[in-house]
Amino acid sequence: MKRKRYSEQQIFRFLKEAEAGVPVTELCRQHGFSQSAFYKWKAKYSGMDVAALKRLKELETENRRLK
């Protein structure tokens, strides 16, 4: 299984920086990820707060256990 390079908390922080007005290209260059990865994260995590992020993690764990 592929190892994730960035945690959900880091991704959440990157998205917050982008919302604050930092250009996406600048974020990508500073932190070493691609623009396509950023937009995938934005599609998945956009509009979430910390509680929703924890709930998503719990659901993913439960689904893995049930398989």
ChimeraX attribute file (.defattr): number of C-alpha atoms within 10 A of each C-alpha:
attribute: neighborCount
match mode: 1-to-1
recipient: residues
	/A:1	3
	/A:2	4
	/A:3	5
	/A:4	7
	/A:5	8
	/A:6	11
	/A:7	9
	/A:8	16
	/A:9	11
	/A:10	11
	/A:11	16
	/A:12	19
	/A:13	12
	/A:14	20
	/A:15	21
	/A:16	13
	/A:17	14
	/A:18	16
	/A:19	11
	/A:20	9
	/A:21	8
	/A:22	13
	/A:23	11
	/A:24	18
	/A:25	13
	/A:26	12
	/A:27	18
	/A:28	16
	/A:29	11
	/A:30	9
	/A:31	10
	/A:32	9
	/A:33	14
	/A:34	13
	/A:35	15
	/A:36	10
	/A:37	12
	/A:38	19
	/A:39	14
	/A:40	11
	/A:41	16
	/A:42	17
	/A:43	10
	/A:44	10
	/A:45	17
	/A:46	13
	/A:47	9
	/A:48	13
	/A:49	10
	/A:50	11
	/A:51	9
	/A:52	12
	/A:53	15
	/A:54	13
	/A:55	11
	/A:56	14
	/A:57	13
	/A:58	12
	/A:59	12
	/A:60	12
	/A:61	11
	/A:62	11
	/A:63	10
	/A:64	9
	/A:65	8
	/A:66	7
	/A:67	5
